[in-house]
Amino acid sequence: MRFYFSLLTTAMIVSTALLSSPAVGQNEFIGQAQSVNRVIKLRSSELAQQAAQKVESETSRLENSARKTFTNPAQIKYEDIKSVPPALQKNPRVADQKSEFVSPVAPTRNNPPTTRTGPRVSNAWKTPQKALSKRTGPLTTTLASPTKDSTTVKGSNSVQTEIQLPKYVNVNQPAQVNITLNNEGNTAVQNVTLLATLPAHVKLTSSSPSPISNDGQVYKFSVPQIGSLSTRQVSMTLVPTKKAAIDVATVVRIESKSRSSIAVRQPDITLSLSGPRQTNIGQKVTHELLVTNIGDGVATDVRLDTVLPSQLKLINQSGGPYIRSIEPGKSQRITLESMAQASGEMQLKATAEAVGCDPKKTDLLFNVYQPELRVTASGPKLNFVERDGIYTVNIENTGVVDVTDTRISLRVPQGMKVNTISRQASVDSDEGMLTWKFDRIASKSSEQIQLKATALKEGVQNCSILVSSNETRDKEISLVTKVITRADLSVQIANVTGPVQVGAKAEFMVTVENKGSRRASDVSVEIALPESMMAVKNDDVVQNDSSILFEEPLVAPGQKVTFKFAAVGVANGEHVVRSVLQADGSQRKVIAEDTVYVYEVDQARVSESISPVIPR
């Protein structure tokens, strides 16, 4: 009991001695003096010295105990200061803030006193985290380098504001402040306004985004939207103009706007009647009535009324005559299937009405024939002179009865010549007419005629085809072919000598060919030589050292024209020779290239005047 009382007395003396020691001041360990919760003073420095000596003698037996050594007050970290000592957590014997002293913790076997070789600090000097969290200024004397501080402020509608700023900054130097808006809700937030209030001695030099307005030192930032569980950040660069704390205050506002309106819509219907305009007696025919709502409102209570002529007998009708509603942009189709009972021209009529819409009417002219021949023809729409074209004529009896004594007449234009026909025909050379006759074309059957014709001259060539029979009306169709001519020129250049030595001649051949159907006039071919080659003089052409010009007044279709020239290589290497062809009336240029390899040997050249000696 006496031993524990001695230890308790020793711990109290150690605490008072260390707190009053002039070598270890409170400002050196804690930072700013105003952040210290309790101040303990000693009346006499002599008493502190005696207490220190007693502590050293009493604690010599506890050298193997756990110790914490501080060799320099600057080594105390901010984390050490703000952490709660174990002694205070287990036995927080802390006096009231009005008391002048703090009761020390009595040493036990599990909590022996520590031995320190440097300045001595009592655990009572360590301020709990709860007290330090209320500080407004940085502990600059205990930090080796500036760090970031973070302050979270709850905003409305699940939006929180987090301010990140440095611990300290020098006067007239920029400080980066980041304000993060955090939407912790499950829905997106619209029209968020951030108000940032700065002290009067602080200047805002830049920000991202830029403020939409400012009232003195109150800057207004607009954030159109923050998604669910998302963040947005406002960054500001601040510069203090004097030594004073920078207090940044923020306010978050969320604007909620709503507007309601009733849209007024107007339905509008259109009516159309489509289908065949002719048929044969006894043949079924189907017509379609289409009702479309082209307005933006729903068309309701749509009523249809169709009128068929007496020559048509209604067999089946799908849909109508009443439609409850038609959505905007939608259509309703009503099919009318009927059978023609008599020939002649007739008219189909239909009317549509709907609530809020003007009545609409439509009609369709319809002809009924006893038999019906369907004639189709095909041929080339574009052809060249001296080129062949294939022409086909199809005759189909789509009626329910046979067609007798059918005649197909084809008039051949003067710009075409028929070479081959698939069926025997009568020919009228004076009229240029070919005629085919069919005694009978059965119902639901067809006949075909084909011929091959050569285009003789350019222009529009019209083949007229007339179909007639005893039971049907005459039908005439035309096959139009546009015949054109065109000069199709090509040019080729070829090196006919192969590689040559420096100073030797390389010979080239140029070939021009007209593959078109029109002759080409004023044809010119220009040869462009590289700087490393020089043209050999030729009095028949226009030339200089680097170019040669060949001219041909006329190149007929299928004709080939050749030109030859020579050039001397003045430098070794592979050289490109280019030919450019152009004809009168055409802006198109045809370009062809070839190469020649010029080499130089490292030996004396034998004079060309020396006769060669053949070894024996």
Stockholm file with secondary structure:
# STOCKHOLM 1.0

chainA/1-616         MRFYFSLLTTAMIVSTALLSSPAVGQNEFIGQAQSVNRVIKLRSSELAQQAAQKVESETSRLENSARKTFTNPAQIKYEDIKSVPPALQKNPRVADQKSEFVSPVAPTRNNPPTTRTGPRVSNAWKTPQKALSKRTGPLTTTLASPTKDSTTVKGSNSVQTEIQLPKYVNVNQPAQVNITLNNEGNTAVQNVTLLATLPAHVKLTSSSPSPISNDGQVYKFSVPQIGSLSTRQVSMTLVPTKKAAIDVATVVRIESKSRSSIAVRQPDITLSLSGPRQTNIGQKVTHELLVTNIGDGVATDVRLDTVLPSQLKLINQSGGPYIRSIEPGKSQRITLESMAQASGEMQLKATAEAVGCDPKKTDLLFNVYQPELRVTASGPKLNFVERDGIYTVNIENTGVVDVTDTRISLRVPQGMKVNTISRQASVDSDEGMLTWKFDRIASKSSEQIQLKATALKEGVQNCSILVSSNETRDKEISLVTKVITRADLSVQIANVTGPVQVGAKAEFMVTVENKGSRRASDVSVEIALPESMMAVKNDDVVQNDSSILFEEPLVAPGQKVTFKFAAVGVANGEHVVRSVLQADGSQRKVIAEDTVYVYEVDQARVSESISPVIPR
#=GR chainA/1-616 SS CHHHHHHHHHHHHHHHHHHHCTTSCHHHHHSSGGGCSCCCCCSCHHHHHHHHHHHHHHTGGGTTSCCCCCSCGGGCCHHHHHSCCHHHHHSCCCCCTTCSCCCCCCCCSSSCCCCCSSCCCCGGGSCCHHHHTTCCSCCGGGCSSCCEEEEEEECSTTEEEEEEEESCCCTTSCEEEEEEEEECSSSCEEEEEEEEECCTTEEEEEEESCCSEEETTEEEEEEEEECTTCEEEEEEEEEESSSSCCCCEEEEEECCCCCCCCCCCCCCEEEEEESCSEEETTCEEEEEEEEEECSSSCEEEEEEEEECCTTEEEEEEESCSEEEEECTTCEEEEEEEEEECSCEEEEEEEEEECTTSCCEEEEEEEEEESSCEEEEEECCSEEETTCEEEEEEEEEECSSSCEEEEEEEEECCTTEEEEEESSCCEEETTTTEEEEEEEEECTTCEEEEEEEEEECSSEEEEEEEEEECSSSCCEEEEEEEEEECCCCEEEEEEESSCSEETTCEEEEEEEEEECSSSCEEEEEEEEECCTTEEECCCTTSEECSSEEEEEEEEECTTCEEEEEEEEEECSCEEEEEEEEEECTTCCCCEEEEEEEEEECCSSCCCCTTSCCCCCC
#=GC SS_cons         CHHHHHHHHHHHHHHHHHHHCTTSCHHHHHSSGGGCSCCCCCSCHHHHHHHHHHHHHHTGGGTTSCCCCCSCGGGCCHHHHHSCCHHHHHSCCCCCTTCSCCCCCCCCSSSCCCCCSSCCCCGGGSCCHHHHTTCCSCCGGGCSSCCEEEEEEECSTTEEEEEEEESCCCTTSCEEEEEEEEECSSSCEEEEEEEEECCTTEEEEEEESCCSEEETTEEEEEEEEECTTCEEEEEEEEEESSSSCCCCEEEEEECCCCCCCCCCCCCCEEEEEESCSEEETTCEEEEEEEEEECSSSCEEEEEEEEECCTTEEEEEEESCSEEEEECTTCEEEEEEEEEECSCEEEEEEEEEECTTSCCEEEEEEEEEESSCEEEEEECCSEEETTCEEEEEEEEEECSSSCEEEEEEEEECCTTEEEEEESSCCEEETTTTEEEEEEEEECTTCEEEEEEEEEECSSEEEEEEEEEECSSSCCEEEEEEEEEECCCCEEEEEEESSCSEETTCEEEEEEEEEECSSSCEEEEEEEEECCTTEEECCCTTSEECSSEEEEEEEEECTTCEEEEEEEEEECSCEEEEEEEEEECTTCCCCEEEEEEEEEECCSSCCCCTTSCCCCCC
//
